[in-house]
Amino acid sequence: MSLPVLLAALAAFFFAAGNNLQRHVAARVPRKGYGPFRLVLRLLCSPRWLVGGACAVLGLVLQVHALPAGGLIVVQSVIASTLVFSLLIEAAVERRRPSPMQLGGALLVVLGITLLIRVGKPVMGDSPASLWRLAPLWLTVAVVGVVALLRARHRPGGRLTAIVLGAAGGACFAIDAVFLRDFAEAVQVQDGHRELVNLAGFALTSAVGNLAVQRGFHLAPLRHVLPAMSATEPLAAFACGWLVFGERLHAGVTVAVVVPIGLVMMVGGVIACVLNPPIRNLAHRPAPDPGRTLEPDRPASGEGSPVPVCVPTADGHRITTLPVSRDEFRPVHTVRELARHPAEEGQDLAS
């Protein structure tokens, strides 16, 4: 394993750790009343979120050191393994095991990265002769950021919104890697003007990407946001490396056949991870039997005294209360009957 690949893999691990820490904090912020900018201000007050940010910064430092030596295609392809690390970390934190399809998807991602690097053997290109070649990247960041944030504003719920936000973040992170690589090479030749332009581009792109990703973490589980980001980032990096730096793969029939297969495996792996839900480990809490009846105590006094019940939902089991009066109180309820009542308030036991 070459040094750039090792640095990129370490960066992927720290990015995954930071994503998990920040996602759990963002998920606890109420959805109503918090737009993307107010959300970021709220998150900046959380020590756990700041620790996640520190992990991301450490990963960024490793990425900066890997890019000049390894090139955009190699480094960003390895960083796609962030998804694999994130699944393992999230499974450990949530005390569950990944589903077989998720494990298979993670394996496909790793195999796809291996084929792309070992068979394709990307060749590094040169820095752009003119900074005007970076102008389309600025426009792309603006369009992608606006579209994703508008989607989150008008349609905050649903998996598709989470995928759009994750894909926007992945595209932005691939583009900010362009600015990072050009910045590192500008530092080596002591080109101050190019350094400032690339720093500004990186700051804008990173801000838009993190804004989209944090909004995604706020609205959806990590397993919905991160796979879209992990699928988009290497594809966008491949395009940017080819168009901006002139990076190429080795010529040959084998490369022409195997590299597309590797890219399909990477994308297919992340899709497998996002489409298949995890297997929750509820061994430490007994789940209710759908066929078993519950016999709640009769209300002590008053009309409409609440009766606590356990209602199964898609995200786990929720404790809620159903208003039952003395006249209408039924001594026996099945779990299936209780599930038909809308749960107005509850506490998610799965969190």
C-alpha positions as CSV (number, residue, x, y, z in Angstrom):
1,M,0.0,0.0,0.0
2,S,1.4,3.4,-1.1
3,L,1.7,6.3,1.3
4,P,-1.1,8.4,-0.4
5,V,-3.5,5.5,-0.2
6,L,-2.7,4.9,3.5
7,L,-3.2,8.6,4.2
8,A,-6.4,8.7,2.3
9,A,-7.7,5.6,4.2
10,L,-6.8,7.3,7.5
11,A,-8.6,10.4,6.4
12,A,-11.7,8.3,5.5
13,F,-11.7,6.9,9.0
14,F,-11.6,10.3,10.7
15,F,-14.2,11.6,8.3
16,A,-16.5,8.7,9.3
17,A,-15.9,9.3,13.0
18,G,-16.7,13.0,12.6
19,N,-19.8,12.3,10.5
20,N,-21.2,9.9,13.2
21,L,-20.5,12.3,16.0
22,Q,-22.0,15.3,14.2
23,R,-25.0,13.3,12.9
24,H,-26.1,12.2,16.4
25,V,-26.0,15.8,17.6
26,A,-27.8,17.2,14.6
27,A,-30.5,14.6,14.8
28,R,-31.4,15.8,18.3
29,V,-32.2,19.4,17.2
30,P,-35.9,19.9,16.6
31,R,-36.8,20.1,12.9
32,K,-39.3,22.9,13.3
33,G,-37.9,26.4,13.6
34,Y,-34.3,25.5,12.6
35,G,-33.2,26.4,9.1
36,P,-29.7,25.5,7.8
37,F,-27.9,28.6,9.2
38,R,-29.7,28.6,12.6
39,L,-28.9,24.9,12.8
40,V,-25.2,25.5,12.3
41,L,-25.2,28.1,15.1
42,R,-26.9,25.7,17.4
43,L,-24.5,22.9,16.6
44,L,-21.5,25.1,17.2
45,C,-22.6,25.2,20.9
46,S,-22.3,21.4,21.2
47,P,-19.0,20.0,22.5
48,R,-19.7,16.6,20.9
49,W,-20.3,18.3,17.5
50,L,-17.1,20.2,17.9
51,V,-15.2,17.0,18.5
52,G,-16.7,15.6,15.3
53,G,-15.4,18.8,13.6
54,A,-12.0,18.2,15.0
55,C,-12.0,14.7,13.5
56,A,-13.0,16.1,10.2
57,V,-10.2,18.7,10.3
58,L,-7.7,15.9,11.1
59,G,-9.0,14.0,8.1
60,L,-8.6,17.1,6.0
61,V,-5.0,17.5,7.0
62,L,-4.3,13.9,5.9
63,Q,-6.1,14.5,2.7
64,V,-4.1,17.6,1.9
65,H,-0.9,15.6,2.3
66,A,-2.2,12.7,0.2
67,L,-3.5,14.8,-2.8
68,P,-0.2,16.1,-4.2
69,A,1.4,12.7,-4.2
70,G,-1.5,10.5,-5.1
71,G,-3.7,12.6,-7.4
72,L,-7.4,13.4,-7.2
73,I,-8.8,10.2,-8.6
74,V,-6.8,7.9,-6.3
75,V,-7.3,9.9,-3.1
76,Q,-11.0,10.6,-3.5
77,S,-11.7,7.0,-4.5
78,V,-10.1,5.7,-1.3
79,I,-12.0,8.3,0.7
80,A,-15.2,6.7,-0.6
81,S,-14.4,4.0,2.0
82,T,-15.8,6.6,4.6
83,L,-19.1,4.7,4.0
84,V,-17.6,1.4,5.2
85,F,-16.1,3.0,8.4
86,S,-19.3,4.9,9.1
87,L,-21.5,1.7,8.9
88,L,-19.2,-0.1,11.3
89,I,-19.1,2.9,13.7
90,E,-22.8,3.5,13.5
91,A,-23.6,-0.1,14.1
92,A,-21.4,-0.2,17.2
93,V,-22.9,3.1,18.6
94,E,-26.5,2.0,18.0
95,R,-25.9,-1.6,19.3
96,R,-27.0,-3.3,16.2
97,R,-25.5,-5.4,13.4
98,P,-25.4,-4.3,9.8
99,S,-27.7,-6.3,7.5
100,P,-26.2,-8.9,5.1
101,M,-27.0,-6.5,2.2
102,Q,-25.2,-3.7,3.9
103,L,-22.2,-5.8,4.5
104,G,-22.3,-7.0,0.9
105,G,-22.6,-3.4,-0.3
106,A,-19.6,-2.4,1.8
107,L,-17.6,-5.2,0.3
108,L,-18.5,-4.1,-3.2
109,V,-17.3,-0.6,-2.3
110,V,-13.9,-1.9,-1.2
111,L,-13.6,-4.2,-4.2
112,G,-14.5,-1.4,-6.6
113,I,-11.9,0.9,-5.1
114,T,-9.3,-1.8,-5.3
115,L,-10.1,-2.5,-9.0
116,L,-9.9,1.2,-9.8
117,I,-6.5,1.7,-8.2
118,R,-4.8,-1.6,-8.9
119,V,-6.0,-2.0,-12.5
120,G,-6.7,1.5,-13.6
121,K,-3.5,2.9,-12.1
122,P,-4.5,6.6,-12.5
123,V,-1.7,8.9,-13.8
124,M,-1.4,12.3,-12.2
125,G,-1.8,15.4,-14.4
126,D,-0.6,19.0,-14.1
127,S,-2.2,22.0,-12.4
128,P,-4.4,24.1,-14.7
129,A,-2.4,26.7,-16.6
130,S,-5.1,29.4,-16.0
131,L,-7.3,29.9,-12.9
132,W,-10.2,30.5,-15.3
133,R,-10.4,26.8,-15.7
134,L,-11.7,26.7,-12.1
135,A,-14.6,29.1,-12.9
136,P,-17.0,26.3,-13.9
137,L,-16.4,24.7,-10.5
138,W,-17.6,27.8,-8.7
139,L,-20.7,27.9,-10.7
140,T,-21.3,24.2,-10.1
141,V,-21.0,24.7,-6.3
142,A,-23.5,27.5,-6.4
143,V,-26.1,25.6,-8.4
144,V,-25.7,22.3,-6.4
145,G,-25.9,24.1,-3.1
146,V,-29.0,26.2,-4.0
147,V,-30.9,23.2,-5.4
148,A,-30.2,21.0,-2.4
149,L,-31.0,23.5,0.2
150,L,-34.2,24.6,-1.6
151,R,-35.2,20.9,-1.7
152,A,-34.6,20.6,2.0
153,R,-36.6,23.7,2.7
154,H,-39.7,22.8,0.7
155,R,-39.6,19.0,1.1
156,P,-37.8,18.3,4.4
157,G,-39.1,14.8,4.8
158,G,-38.4,11.7,2.8
159,R,-35.4,9.6,1.8
160,L,-35.1,11.4,-1.6
161,T,-34.3,14.7,0.2
162,A,-31.6,13.0,2.2
163,I,-30.1,11.5,-0.9
164,V,-30.1,14.9,-2.7
165,L,-28.4,16.6,0.3
166,G,-25.9,13.8,0.5
167,A,-25.2,13.9,-3.2
168,A,-24.7,17.7,-3.1
169,G,-22.3,17.3,-0.2
170,G,-20.3,14.6,-2.1
171,A,-20.1,16.8,-5.2
172,C,-18.9,19.8,-3.1
173,F,-16.3,17.7,-1.3
174,A,-14.9,16.4,-4.6
175,I,-14.6,19.9,-5.9
176,D,-13.0,21.2,-2.7
177,A,-10.4,18.5,-3.2
178,V,-9.6,20.2,-6.5
179,F,-8.9,23.5,-4.7
180,L,-6.9,21.7,-2.0
181,R,-4.6,20.0,-4.5
182,D,-4.0,23.1,-6.5
183,F,-3.4,25.0,-3.2
184,A,-0.8,22.5,-2.1
185,E,1.0,22.8,-5.4
186,A,0.8,26.6,-5.3
187,V,2.4,26.5,-1.9
188,Q,5.3,24.5,-3.3
189,V,6.0,27.0,-6.0
190,Q,5.2,30.0,-3.8
191,D,2.4,31.4,-6.0
192,G,0.6,33.7,-3.5
193,H,-2.2,34.7,-5.9
194,R,-3.1,31.1,-6.7
195,E,-3.0,30.2,-3.0
196,L,-5.6,32.9,-2.2
197,V,-7.9,31.9,-5.0
198,N,-7.8,28.3,-4.0
199,L,-8.3,29.0,-0.3
200,A,-11.3,31.1,-1.2
201,G,-12.7,28.3,-3.4
202,F,-12.1,25.7,-0.8
203,A,-13.7,27.8,1.9
204,L,-16.9,28.4,-0.2
205,T,-17.1,24.8,-1.4
206,S,-16.5,23.3,2.0
207,A,-19.1,25.6,3.6
208,V,-21.8,24.7,1.1
209,G,-20.9,21.0,1.3
210,N,-21.0,20.9,5.1
211,L,-24.2,23.0,5.1
212,A,-25.9,20.4,2.9
213,V,-24.6,17.4,4.8
214,Q,-25.4,18.8,8.2
215,R,-28.9,19.6,7.0
216,G,-29.1,16.0,5.8
217,F,-28.0,14.7,9.2
218,H,-30.6,16.9,10.8
219,L,-33.5,15.5,8.6
220,A,-32.5,11.8,8.1
221,P,-30.5,8.9,9.5
222,L,-26.8,8.7,8.6
223,R,-27.4,5.6,6.4
224,H,-29.6,7.7,4.1
225,V,-27.3,10.7,3.7
226,L,-23.8,9.1,3.7
227,P,-24.2,6.5,0.9
228,A,-25.4,9.2,-1.5
229,M,-22.4,11.4,-0.6
230,S,-20.0,8.4,-0.9
231,A,-21.3,7.5,-4.3
232,T,-21.2,11.0,-5.7
233,E,-17.8,12.0,-4.4
234,P,-15.6,9.5,-6.4
235,L,-17.6,10.0,-9.6
236,A,-17.3,13.8,-9.3
237,A,-13.6,13.5,-8.4
238,F,-13.1,11.3,-11.4
239,A,-14.6,14.0,-13.7
240,C,-12.8,16.8,-12.0
241,G,-9.4,15.0,-12.2
242,W,-9.9,14.4,-15.9
243,L,-11.2,17.9,-16.8
244,V,-9.1,20.1,-14.6
245,F,-5.8,18.3,-14.1
246,G,-5.8,16.0,-17.1
247,E,-5.5,12.8,-14.9
248,R,-5.8,9.7,-17.0
249,L,-6.0,5.9,-16.5
250,H,-3.6,3.5,-18.1
251,A,-4.6,2.5,-21.6
252,G,-5.5,-1.0,-22.5
253,V,-8.5,-3.3,-23.0
254,T,-8.3,-4.7,-19.5
255,V,-8.5,-1.2,-18.0
256,A,-11.4,-0.3,-20.3
257,V,-13.3,-3.3,-19.1
258,V,-12.4,-3.5,-15.5
259,V,-12.5,0.1,-14.4
260,P,-16.1,0.7,-15.4
261,I,-16.9,-2.5,-13.5
262,G,-15.1,-1.1,-10.5
263,L,-17.1,2.1,-10.7
264,V,-20.4,0.2,-11.0
265,M,-19.4,-1.9,-8.0
266,M,-18.7,1.2,-5.9
267,V,-22.0,2.9,-6.8
268,G,-24.0,-0.4,-6.5
269,G,-22.4,-1.0,-3.1
270,V,-23.5,2.4,-1.7
271,I,-27.0,1.9,-3.2
272,A,-27.2,-1.5,-1.5
273,C,-26.3,0.1,1.8
274,V,-28.9,2.8,1.5
275,L,-31.8,0.7,0.3
276,N,-31.6,-2.0,2.9
277,P,-32.5,-1.1,6.5
278,P,-30.2,-2.2,9.4
279,I,-31.1,-5.1,11.7
280,R,-31.7,-3.6,15.1
281,N,-30.4,-5.5,18.1
282,L,-33.2,-5.4,20.6
283,A,-31.9,-8.3,22.7
284,H,-31.5,-6.0,25.7
285,R,-35.2,-5.0,25.6
286,P,-38.1,-7.5,25.0
287,A,-40.1,-6.6,21.9
288,P,-43.9,-7.0,22.2
289,D,-45.5,-10.0,20.6
290,P,-48.0,-8.9,17.9
291,G,-50.4,-11.6,18.9
292,R,-50.2,-11.0,22.7
293,T,-52.9,-8.9,24.4
294,L,-52.2,-6.1,26.8
295,E,-54.3,-5.5,29.8
296,P,-53.7,-2.0,31.1
297,D,-54.9,-1.0,34.5
298,R,-58.3,0.8,34.7
299,P,-57.9,4.6,35.0
300,A,-58.0,5.7,38.6
301,S,-60.1,8.8,38.2
302,G,-61.4,11.3,35.7
303,E,-62.6,11.1,32.1
304,G,-60.1,10.5,29.4
305,S,-57.3,9.3,31.8
306,P,-54.3,8.4,29.7
307,V,-53.2,4.7,29.3
308,P,-49.5,4.1,28.5
309,V,-49.0,1.7,25.7
310,C,-46.2,0.4,23.5
311,V,-46.8,1.0,19.8
312,P,-44.4,-0.5,17.2
313,T,-43.2,1.9,14.5
314,A,-40.8,1.8,11.6
315,D,-38.0,3.3,13.7
316,G,-38.5,1.1,16.8
317,H,-41.0,1.1,19.6
318,R,-42.5,4.2,21.1
319,I,-44.1,4.7,24.5
320,T,-47.2,6.9,24.1
321,T,-50.6,7.4,25.8
322,L,-54.1,6.9,24.5
323,P,-57.0,8.9,26.0
324,V,-59.6,6.3,27.2
325,S,-62.6,7.4,29.2
326,R,-64.4,5.2,31.8
327,D,-67.3,4.5,29.6
328,E,-65.3,3.7,26.5
329,F,-62.4,1.8,28.3
330,R,-61.8,-1.6,26.9
331,P,-59.9,-3.9,29.2
332,V,-58.1,-5.7,26.5
333,H,-56.2,-4.2,23.5
334,T,-54.0,-6.0,21.0
335,V,-50.8,-4.4,19.8
336,R,-52.2,-4.4,16.3
337,E,-55.3,-2.4,17.5
338,L,-53.1,0.1,19.4
339,A,-50.9,0.6,16.3
340,R,-53.9,2.0,14.5
341,H,-54.2,5.0,16.9
342,P,-52.0,8.0,16.0
343,A,-49.1,8.4,18.4
344,E,-49.3,12.1,19.4
345,E,-46.4,12.2,21.7
346,G,-43.8,9.6,22.5
347,Q,-40.2,8.7,23.5
348,D,-38.2,6.8,21.0
349,L,-36.6,3.9,22.8
350,A,-34.4,3.1,19.9
351,S,-32.4,6.3,20.3
